[in-house]
Amino acid sequence: MDVELSSRSRQILEAIVEDYIATAEPVGSSAVARRHALTLSPATVRNVMANLEEIGLLTSPHTSAGRIPTEKAYRFYVDSLVELRKITREEKKQILRRCRQGGSGPKDILRETSRTLSSLSNYMGIVVGPSITSDVFRHIEFIHLGARKILAILVSRNGSVQNRLVETDENFTPDDLVKMGNYLNELMRGLTIFEARERILEEMNKEKVQYDHLLSQALRISKQAVTVEQDEIFLEGQSRIFDQPEFSDVQRMKDIFRAFEEKGRLLQLLGRCMISEGVHIYIGSEAPVSQTAGVSLITSRFVTGNNAVGMLGIIGPTRMGYSSVIPIVDYTARMVSRLLNDG
């Protein structure tokens, strides 16, 4: 984030964020000075808070003289201020035991993992199981089945196969289908299935394609063939989220649950997580799943024995305990990868 703060401002912002995480109440200057033993007067703290509000890091609810952090403040806190808590040896044992307790099958492990994440964080746990979309593209082939019908065969590097019956607006010769397959195989080489679909959508907008009828048709057909269906989604702890004062509005929570249960949005999120290892933190409107203010999502990918990629994470209020939740997500993802590889 392109914000530079003095040491004093950083100290006061950190105090306000952590107080608001703990209490869910607007934080006043006197409370900051008193609780954090700052060698500053409430008036000085108040002036710094006013400056922080001016640059968009704090906001003042009309019903209170105190301030609350904005999404921008949480982002600065996560990027620059938070001190992550280390997971103890006992906690590691607990995570392993709980994720195993439902059974040794992959689905059992993933289901229990979502429950474990929810229990440890007191928020919602989410696990998105691996699908062919996380595999690397290997080959696509089209087979003519009759009048305006084509069988598209999509093969991933790990050997997974998708067969899709595609209806077309015109008839294609076998030679046309070979040319279309060659073009697409070159276009999508080395990409995951998810990335391949994104590439198809990008190419469809290019001017050269619009003037080449065969390429245009190849992309249109492949768009139907390269689907992005997800195998399993495990959500746990929906009721825990109602304990948070931000989520007392039942209709709002229904909208959030619905957003996280839409497979297309979760695949968008999975695509982001596959790009790089480690923990990804989406604060409020940054989340690609729900553009709802007040909700944050912390995720990490896990990898199975055949190199398929899934995602797990914790959904909670922007006022979540990042210092504890981030290490939980990070360790659990690495542990689940080991469990699934051992299986």
BAFI-499284 format. One line per 5 residues: their letters; for each residue x, y, z of N, C-alpha, C. Coordinates in steps of 0.2 Angstrom, whole numbers, plus 2048, in hexadecimal, padded with zeros to 3 digits. Layout:
# BAFI-499284
A = X,Y,Z,X,Y,Z,X,Y,Z | ...
END
This chain:
# BAFI-499284
MDVEL = 804,7FA,800,800,800,800,804,806,800 | 803,80B,7FC,807,811,7FB,805,816,800 | 806,815,807,805,819,80C,80B,819,811 | 80E,81F,812,813,820,817,811,823,81D | 813,820,823,810,822,829,817,823,82E
SSRSR = 816,828,832,81B,829,837,81B,823,83C | 820,823,840,820,81E,846,81A,81F,84A | 819,825,84C,813,826,851,80D,824,84D | 80C,826,847,805,824,844,804,81D,843 | 80A,819,842,80A,812,841,808,80F,848
QILEA = 80B,812,84D,809,80F,854,802,810,856 | 7FF,816,854,7F8,817,856,7F3,813,852 | 7F5,813,84B,7F1,80F,847,7F0,808,849 | 7F6,805,84B,7F6,7FE,84D,7F2,7FD,853 | 7F3,802,858,7EF,801,85E,7E7,802,85D
IVEDY = 7E5,806,858,7DE,807,856,7DC,800,853 | 7DF,7FE,84E,7DD,7F8,84B,7DC,7F2,850 | 7E1,7F1,854,7E1,7EB,859,7DC,7EC,85E | 7DA,7F2,860,7D5,7F4,865,7CE,7F2,861 | 7CD,7F4,85B,7C7,7F3,858,7C6,7EC,856
IATAE = 7CB,7E8,855,7CB,7E1,854,7C8,7DE,85A | 7CB,7E0,860,7C9,7DD,866,7C2,7DF,869 | 7C0,7E5,867,7BA,7E7,86A,7B4,7E8,866 | 7B5,7E9,85F,7B0,7EB,85A,7AD,7F2,85C | 7B0,7F6,860,7AE,7FC,862,7B2,802,85F
PVGSS = 7AF,808,85D,7B4,80D,85B,7B9,80F,860 | 7BF,811,85E,7C4,812,863,7C5,819,864 | 7C6,81C,86A,7C7,823,86B,7CE,824,86D | 7D0,82B,86D,7D7,82C,86E,7D9,82B,875 | 7D5,82C,87A,7D6,82B,881,7D8,823,882
AVARR = 7D3,81F,87F,7D4,818,880,7DB,816,87D | 7DD,818,877,7E3,817,874,7E9,818,879 | 7E9,81E,87B,7EE,821,880,7EF,81D,886 | 7E9,81B,889,7E9,817,88F,7EB,810,88E | 7E8,80C,889,7E9,805,889,7F0,803,886
HALTL = 7F3,808,882,7F9,806,87F,7FF,809,883 | 7FE,80D,888,803,810,88C,807,814,887 | 804,818,883,808,81D,87F,80A,823,883 | 810,825,881,812,82B,884,810,831,881 | 809,831,87F,806,837,87B,800,839,87F
SPATV = 7FE,83F,87E,7F8,841,881,7F2,83F,87C | 7EC,83F,87F,7E6,83D,87B,7E5,842,875 | 7E7,849,877,7E7,84E,872,7EB,84C,86C | 7F1,84A,86D,7F6,848,868,7F4,842,864 | 7F1,83D,868,7EE,837,864,7E9,839,860
RNVMA = 7E4,83E,862,7DF,840,85F,7E1,844,858 | 7E6,848,858,7E8,84B,852,7EB,846,84D | 7EF,841,850,7F1,83C,84B,7EB,838,848 | 7E6,836,84C,7E0,833,84A,7DD,837,844 | 7DD,83D,845,7D9,842,840,7DD,841,83A
NLEEI = 7E4,841,83A,7E8,841,834,7E7,83A,831 | 7E7,835,835,7E5,82E,832,7DF,82D,82E | 7DA,831,831,7D3,831,82E,7D3,835,827 | 7D7,83A,827,7D8,83E,821,7DB,83A,81B | 7DF,836,81D,7E2,832,817,7DF,82B,816
GLLTS = 7D9,82A,819,7D5,825,818,7D6,81E,81C | 7DA,81F,821,7DB,819,825,7D6,818,82B | 7D3,81D,82D,7CE,81D,832,7C8,820,830 | 7C2,81E,833,7BC,821,832,7B8,822,838 | 7B4,827,839,7B1,829,83F,7A9,828,83E
PHTSA = 7A6,822,841,79F,821,841,79C,827,844 | 796,829,841,792,82F,843,790,82E,84A | 78F,828,84C,78C,827,853,792,827,859 | 798,828,857,79D,828,85C,7A3,82C,85A | 7A6,82E,860,7AC,833,85F,7B2,82F,85D
GRIPT = 7B2,828,85E,7B8,824,85D,7B8,823,855 | 7BE,81F,854,7BF,81E,84D,7C0,816,84C | 7BE,814,846,7BF,80D,844,7C4,80D,83E | 7C7,807,83D,7CC,806,837,7C8,805,831 | 7CA,808,82B,7C7,806,824,7CB,800,821
EKAYR = 7C8,7FE,81C,7CC,7F9,818,7D3,7FA,817 | 7D4,800,815,7DB,803,813,7DF,802,81A | 7DD,803,81F,7E0,803,826,7E2,7FB,827 | 7DD,7F7,826,7DF,7F0,827,7E4,7ED,822 | 7E4,7F0,81C,7E9,7EE,817,7F0,7F0,819
FYVDS = 7F0,7F6,81C,7F7,7F9,81E,7F9,7F5,824 | 7F4,7F3,829,7F6,7EF,82F,7F8,7E8,82D | 7F5,7E5,828,7F7,7DE,826,7FE,7DE,823 | 7FF,7E3,81F,805,7E4,81B,80B,7E6,81F | 80A,7EA,824,810,7EE,827,810,7ED,82E
LVELR = 80B,7EC,832,80B,7EC,839,80A,7E6,83D | 806,7E1,83A,804,7DC,83E,80A,7D7,840 | 80A,7D5,846,80E,7D0,848,80B,7C9,849 | 80D,7C4,845,80A,7BE,844,80B,7B9,84A | 806,7B6,84D,807,7B2,853,80A,7AB,850
KITRE = 80F,7A8,854,811,7A2,852,80C,79C,855 | 80B,797,850,807,792,852,80B,78D,857 | 808,78B,85C,80C,787,861,80C,780,85F | 810,77C,862,811,775,860,80A,771,862 | 807,773,867,801,770,869,7FB,772,864
EKKQI = 7FB,778,861,7F6,77A,85C,7F7,776,856 | 7FE,775,854,7FF,771,84E,7FC,76A,84F | 7FD,767,854,7FB,760,856,7F3,760,855 | 7F0,765,858,7E9,766,858,7E6,766,851 | 7E9,76A,84D,7E7,76B,846,7E8,764,842
LRRCR = 7ED,761,843,7EE,75B,840,7E9,756,842 | 7E8,755,848,7E3,750,84B,7DC,752,849 | 7DA,758,849,7D3,75A,847,7D2,759,83F | 7D7,75A,83B,7D6,759,834,7D5,752,832 | 7D8,74E,836,7D8,747,835,7D2,743,837
QGGSG = 7CF,746,83C,7CA,742,840,7C4,740,83C | 7C2,743,836,7BD,741,833,7BE,73B,82E | 7C4,739,82D,7C6,734,829,7CC,735,825 | 7CF,731,821,7D5,732,81E,7D4,733,816 | 7CE,733,814,7CD,735,80D,7CD,73C,80C
PKDIL = 7CF,73E,805,7D0,745,804,7CA,74A,806 | 7C4,747,804,7BE,74B,806,7BD,74C,80D | 7BE,746,811,7BE,747,818,7C3,74C,81B | 7C9,74C,819,7CE,750,81B,7CC,758,81A | 7C9,759,814,7C8,760,812,7C1,762,816
RETSR = 7BD,75E,817,7B7,760,81B,7B9,761,822 | 7BD,75D,825,7BF,75F,82C,7C4,765,82C | 7C7,766,827,7CC,76C,827,7C7,772,827 | 7C2,772,824,7BD,778,824,7BB,779,82B | 7B9,774,82E,7B7,774,835,7BC,776,83A
TLSSL = 7C2,774,839,7C8,776,83D,7C9,77D,83C | 7C9,780,836,7CB,787,835,7C6,78B,839 | 7BF,789,838,7BA,78D,83C,7BB,78D,843 | 7BC,787,846,7BD,786,84D,7C3,78A,850 | 7C8,78A,84D,7CE,78D,84F,7CE,795,84F
SNYMG = 7CA,797,84A,7CA,79E,849,7C3,7A2,84B | 7BE,79E,84C,7B7,7A0,84E,7B4,7A4,849 | 7B7,7A3,843,7B4,7A6,83D,7B1,7A0,838 | 7B0,7A2,832,7AE,79C,82D,7B5,799,82A | 7B5,793,829,7BA,78F,826,7B7,78D,81F
IVVGP = 7BC,78E,81A,7BA,78C,813,7BF,788,810 | 7BE,782,80D,7C2,77E,809,7BF,77D,802 | 7C3,77E,7FD,7C1,77D,7F6,7C6,777,7F3 | 7C2,772,7F2,7C6,76C,7EF,7C9,76D,7E9 | 7CE,769,7E7,7D2,76A,7E1,7CD,767,7DB
SITSD = 7CE,76A,7D5,7CA,768,7CF,7CF,768,7C9 | 7CD,766,7C4,7D1,766,7BE,7D3,76D,7BC | 7CF,772,7BE,7D1,779,7BC,7D8,77B,7BF | 7DA,778,7C4,7E1,779,7C7,7E6,775,7C4 | 7E5,770,7C0,7EA,76C,7BC,7EC,770,7B6
VFRHI = 7F2,76E,7B4,7F5,772,7AE,7F2,76F,7A8 | 7F1,773,7A3,7EE,771,79D,7F3,76D,799 | 7F1,767,796,7F5,763,791,7F3,763,78A | 7EC,762,789,7EA,761,782,7E3,761,782 | 7E0,764,77C,7D9,764,77A,7D8,762,773
EFIHL = 7D3,75E,772,7D2,75B,76C,7CA,75B,76A | 7C8,75C,764,7C1,75D,762,7C0,757,75E | 7BA,754,75F,7B8,74E,75B,7B1,750,758 | 7B0,74F,752,7AA,751,74E,7A5,74B,750 | 79F,74D,752,79A,748,754,794,748,750
GARKI = 794,74D,74B,78E,74D,747,78C,754,745 | 786,755,743,784,75C,741,784,761,747 | 789,765,747,78A,76B,74B,78B,768,753 | 78E,763,753,790,760,75A,797,75E,75A | 79B,760,760,7A2,75F,760,7A3,75C,767
LAILV = 7A7,757,768,7A9,754,76E,7B0,758,770 | 7B1,75C,775,7B7,75F,777,7BA,75A,77D | 7C0,758,77C,7C4,754,781,7C9,758,783 | 7C9,75A,78A,7CE,75E,78D,7D2,759,792 | 7D9,759,791,7DD,755,795,7E2,759,799
SRNGS = 7E2,758,7A0,7E7,75C,7A4,7EE,758,7A4 | 7F3,75B,7A7,7F9,758,7A7,7F9,752,7AC | 7F5,752,7B1,7F4,74D,7B6,7F0,747,7B4 | 7ED,748,7AE,7E9,742,7AB,7E2,743,7AC | 7E0,748,7AF,7D8,749,7AF,7D5,74B,7A9
VQNRL = 7CF,749,7A7,7CC,74A,7A1,7C5,74D,7A2 | 7C4,752,79E,7BD,755,79D,7BA,754,796 | 7B5,751,796,7B1,750,78F,7AB,755,78F | 7AB,759,78A,7A5,75E,789,7A2,75D,782 | 79C,75D,782,798,75D,77C,796,764,77B
VETDE = 799,766,775,798,76D,773,794,76E,76D | 78E,772,76D,78A,773,767,78C,779,764 | 78D,779,75D,790,77F,759,78B,782,755 | 78C,788,752,788,78B,74D,789,789,746 | 78E,785,745,790,783,73E,794,77D,73E
NFTPD = 794,779,739,798,773,738,79F,774,737 | 7A3,770,73A,7AB,771,739,7AD,76A,736 | 7B2,76B,731,7B5,765,72F,7BA,762,734 | 7BC,75C,733,7C1,759,737,7C8,75D,737 | 7C9,75F,731,7CF,763,731,7CF,76A,734
DLVKM = 7C9,76D,734,7C8,773,738,7C9,772,740 | 7C6,76C,742,7C7,76A,749,7CE,769,74B | 7D2,766,747,7D9,765,748,7DD,76C,749 | 7DB,770,744,7DE,777,744,7DC,77B,74B | 7D6,77A,74D,7D4,77E,753,7D7,77B,759
GNYLN = 7D8,774,759,7DB,771,75F,7E3,773,75F | 7E6,773,759,7ED,775,759,7EE,77C,75C | 7EA,781,75A,7EA,788,75C,7E9,788,763 | 7E4,785,766,7E3,785,76D,7E8,782,771 | 7EB,77C,76F,7F0,779,773,7F6,77D,773
ELMRG = 7F8,781,76E,7FD,786,76F,7FC,78C,773 | 7F5,78E,773,7F3,794,777,7F3,792,77E | 7F1,78C,780,7F1,78B,787,7F6,787,78A | 7FB,786,787,801,782,789,804,784,78F | 805,780,794,808,782,79B,804,786,7A0
LTIFE = 7FD,787,79E,7F9,78A,7A2,7F5,785,7A6 | 7F2,788,7AC,7ED,783,7B0,7E7,784,7AC | 7E2,77F,7AD,7DC,780,7AA,7D8,786,7AB | 7D9,789,7B1,7D6,78F,7B3,7D9,795,7AF | 7DF,795,7AF,7E3,79A,7AB,7E1,799,7A4
ARERI = 7E1,793,7A1,7DF,792,79A,7D8,795,798 | 7D4,795,79D,7CD,798,79B,7CE,79F,79B | 7D2,7A2,7A0,7D3,7A9,7A0,7D6,7AC,799 | 7DB,7A8,797,7DE,7A9,791,7D9,7A9,78B | 7D5,7A4,78B,7D0,7A4,786,7CC,7AA,785
LEEMN = 7CA,7AC,78B,7C5,7B2,78C,7C9,7B9,789 | 7D0,7B9,78B,7D4,7BF,789,7D5,7BF,781 | 7D6,7B9,77E,7D7,7B8,777,7D1,7BA,773 | 7CB,7B8,776,7C5,7BA,772,7C4,7C1,771 | 7C7,7C5,775,7C6,7CD,774,7CB,7D0,770
KEKVQ = 7D0,7CC,76D,7D5,7CE,769,7D3,7CF,762 | 7D5,7D5,75F,7D3,7D7,758,7D5,7D1,753 | 7DB,7CE,753,7DD,7CA,74E,7D8,7C3,74E | 7D5,7C2,754,7D1,7BC,754,7CA,7BD,751 | 7C8,7C4,752,7C2,7C5,74F,7C1,7C5,747
YDHLL = 7C7,7C6,744,7C8,7C5,73D,7CA,7BE,73A | 7CB,7BA,73F,7CC,7B3,73D,7C7,7AE,73F | 7C2,7AC,73B,7BC,7A9,73D,7BE,7A2,740 | 7C3,79E,73E,7C4,798,741,7C7,799,748 | 7CB,79E,749,7CE,79F,750,7C8,7A1,754
SQALR = 7C4,7A5,752,7BE,7A8,756,7BA,7A2,758 | 7B8,79D,753,7B4,798,755,7B8,793,75A | 7BE,792,759,7C2,78E,75E,7C2,790,765 | 7C3,797,766,7C2,79A,76C,7BB,799,76F | 7B6,79A,76B,7AF,79A,76D,7AE,793,770
ISKQA = 7B0,78E,76C,7AE,787,76E,7B2,785,774 | 7B9,787,774,7BD,785,77A,7BA,789,780 | 7B7,78F,780,7B4,792,786,7AF,78D,789 | 7AB,78A,785,7A6,785,787,7A9,77F,78A | 7AF,77D,787,7B2,777,789,7B6,777,78F
VTVEQ = 7B9,77D,790,7BE,77D,796,7B9,780,79B | 7B6,77C,79F,7B2,77E,7A4,7B6,77E,7AB | 7B3,782,7B0,7B7,783,7B6,7B2,781,7BC | 7B0,77B,7BB,7AC,778,7C1,7B0,776,7C7 | 7AE,777,7CD,7B1,775,7D3,7AF,76F,7D6
DEIFL = 7B3,76B,7D9,7B1,764,7DB,7AD,765,7E2 | 7B1,768,7E7,7AE,768,7EE,7AF,76F,7F1 | 7AA,771,7F5,7AB,777,7F9,7A8,776,800 | 7AD,777,804,7AB,775,80B,7AB,77C,80F | 7A5,77E,812,7A4,784,816,7A2,782,81D
EGQSR = 7A5,785,822,7A4,783,829,7A4,789,82D | 79F,789,832,79F,78F,837,79B,795,835 | 796,794,831,792,799,82F,78F,79C,835 | 78D,798,83A,78A,79B,840,78E,79F,844 | 795,79D,844,79A,7A1,848,79A,7A8,846
IFDQP = 799,7A9,83F,79A,7B0,83D,794,7B5,840 | 78F,7B2,842,789,7B6,844,78B,7B9,84B | 790,7B6,84E,792,7B8,855,796,7BF,854 | 798,7C1,84E,79C,7C7,84D,796,7CD,84C | 797,7D2,850,792,7D8,850,791,7DB,849
EFSDV = 796,7DA,844,796,7DD,83E,791,7D9,83A | 78F,7D3,83B,78B,7CF,837,784,7CD,83A | 782,7D2,83E,77B,7D1,841,775,7D1,83C | 777,7D4,836,772,7D4,831,771,7CD,82D | 76C,7CA,82E,76B,7C3,82C,76B,7C3,824
QRMKD = 768,7C8,821,768,7C8,81A,76F,7C9,817 | 772,7CD,81A,779,7CE,818,77D,7C8,818 | 77D,7C4,81D,780,7BE,81E,77E,7B9,819 | 778,7B9,817,776,7B4,812,779,7B6,80B | 779,7BC,80A,77D,7BE,804,784,7BC,803
IFRAF = 787,7BD,809,78E,7BB,809,78F,7B3,808 | 78B,7AF,80C,78B,7A8,80B,78A,7A6,804 | 785,7A9,801,784,7A8,7FA,78A,7A9,7F5 | 78D,7AF,7F7,793,7B1,7F2,798,7AB,7F3 | 799,7A9,7F9,79F,7A4,7FA,79D,79D,7F8
EEKGR = 797,79C,7F6,795,796,7F4,794,795,7EC | 795,79B,7E9,795,79B,7E2,79C,799,7DF | 79B,793,7DB,7A1,790,7D9,7A6,794,7D4 | 7A2,798,7D0,7A6,79C,7CC,7AB,7A1,7CF | 7A8,7A4,7D5,7AC,7A9,7D8,7B1,7A6,7DC
LLQLL = 7B0,7A0,7DF,7B5,79C,7E2,7BB,79A,7DE | 7B9,799,7D7,7BE,797,7D3,7C3,79D,7D1 | 7C0,7A3,7D1,7C4,7A9,7D0,7C9,7AA,7D5 | 7C6,7A8,7DB,7CB,7A9,7E1,7D0,7A4,7E1 | 7CE,79D,7DF,7D3,798,7DF,7D8,79A,7DA
GRCMI = 7D6,79D,7D4,7DB,79F,7CF,7E0,7A3,7D2 | 7DE,7A8,7D6,7E3,7AD,7D9,7E8,7A9,7DE | 7E5,7A5,7E2,7E9,7A1,7E6,7EE,79D,7E3 | 7ED,79A,7DD,7F1,795,7DA,7F7,799,7D7 | 7F7,79F,7D6,7FC,7A3,7D3,803,7A3,7D7
SEGVH = 802,7A3,7DE,808,7A3,7E2,806,79F,7E9 | 80C,79D,7EC,80B,79A,7F2,80A,79F,7F8 | 808,79C,7FE,808,7A1,804,801,7A3,805 | 800,7A7,80A,7FA,7AA,80C,7F7,7B0,808 | 7F1,7B0,806,7EE,7B6,802,7E9,7B9,807
IYIGS = 7E9,7BF,807,7E5,7C3,80C,7E1,7C8,808 | 7DA,7C7,808,7D5,7CB,804,7D1,7CF,80A | 7D1,7D6,80A,7CE,7DA,80F,7C8,7DD,80C | 7C2,7DC,80E,7BC,7DF,80C,7BB,7DF,805 | 7BB,7E4,801,7B9,7E4,7FA,7BE,7E1,7F6
EAPVS = 7C4,7E0,7F8,7CA,7DD,7F5,7C8,7D6,7F3 | 7C4,7D2,7F7,7C2,7CB,7F6,7BE,7CA,7EF | 7C1,7C6,7EB,7BE,7C4,7E4,7B7,7C1,7E5 | 7B6,7BE,7EB,7B0,7BA,7EC,7AA,7BF,7EE | 7AB,7C3,7F3,7A5,7C7,7F5,7A8,7CE,7F6
QTAGV = 7A5,7D2,7F2,7A7,7D9,7F2,7A3,7DD,7F8 | 7A2,7D9,7FD,79E,7DC,803,7A3,7DF,808 | 7A2,7E5,80A,7A7,7E8,80F,7A6,7E5,815 | 7AB,7E5,819,7AB,7E2,820,7AD,7DA,820 | 7AE,7D7,81A,7B0,7D0,81A,7B7,7CF,818
SLITS = 7BB,7CB,81B,7C2,7CA,819,7C3,7C2,818 | 7C8,7C1,814,7C9,7BA,812,7D0,7B9,812 | 7D2,7B3,816,7D9,7B2,816,7DA,7AA,813 | 7DE,7AA,80E,7DE,7A3,80A,7E5,7A1,809 | 7E6,79A,808,7EC,798,805,7EB,791,801
RFVTG = 7EF,790,7FD,7EE,78A,7F8,7F1,784,7FC | 7EE,77E,7FA,7F1,778,7FC,7F2,773,7F6 | 7F6,76F,7F6,7F8,76B,7F0,7F7,763,7F1 | 7F4,75F,7ED,7F3,758,7EE,7F9,754,7EB | 7F9,74E,7EC,7FE,74A,7EA,7FF,74A,7E2
NNAVG = 7FA,74B,7DF,7FA,74B,7D7,7FB,753,7D5 | 7FD,757,7D9,7FE,75E,7D8,7F8,762,7D6 | 7F2,760,7D8,7EC,764,7D7,7EC,769,7DD | 7E9,76F,7DC,7E9,774,7E0,7E2,775,7E3 | 7E2,776,7EA,7DB,778,7ED,7DD,77E,7F1
MLGII = 7D8,781,7F4,7D8,787,7F8,7D5,786,7FF | 7D8,789,804,7D4,789,80B,7D5,790,80E | 7D1,792,812,7D1,798,815,7CC,79A,81B | 7CC,7A0,81D,7C8,7A2,822,7C4,7A8,820 | 7BE,7A8,821,7BA,7AE,820,7B7,7B1,826
GPTRM = 7B8,7B8,827,7B6,7BB,82D,7B5,7C3,82C | 7B4,7C6,831,7B4,7CE,830,7BA,7D1,82F | 7BA,7D7,82C,7C1,7DA,82B,7C4,7DB,832 | 7C0,7DB,837,7C3,7DC,83E,7C5,7D5,840 | 7C8,7D1,83C,7CA,7CB,83F,7D1,7CB,842
GYSSV = 7D3,7C6,846,7D9,7C6,849,7DE,7C3,844 | 7E1,7C7,840,7E6,7C5,83B,7EC,7C2,83D | 7EE,7C4,843,7F5,7C2,846,7F4,7BA,848 | 7EE,7B8,849,7ED,7B1,84B,7EA,7AD,845 | 7E6,7B0,841,7E3,7AC,83B,7E8,7AB,835
IPIVD = 7EC,7B0,834,7F1,7AE,82E,7F5,7A8,830 | 7F8,7A8,836,7FC,7A1,837,7F8,79B,837 | 7F2,79B,839,7EE,795,839,7ED,793,831 | 7EB,798,82D,7EA,796,826,7F0,793,823 | 7F6,797,824,7FC,795,821,7FE,78E,823
YTARM = 7FE,78C,82A,800,786,82C,7FB,780,82A | 7F4,782,82A,7F0,77D,828,7F0,77B,821 | 7F2,780,81C,7F2,77E,815,7F8,779,814 | 7FE,77B,818,804,777,817,803,770,81A | 7FF,76F,81F,7FD,769,822,7F9,765,81E
VSRLL = 7F4,768,81B,7EF,764,817,7F3,762,811 | 7F7,766,80E,7FB,763,808,7FF,75D,80A | 802,75D,810,805,757,812,801,751,813 | 7FB,752,816,7F6,74C,817,7F4,74A,810 | 7F2,74E,80B,7F0,74C,805,7F5,748,801
NDG = 7FB,74A,802,801,747,7FE,802,740,801 | 802,740,808,803,739,80B,7FE,734,809 | 7F7,737,808,7F2,732,806,7F3,730,7FF
END
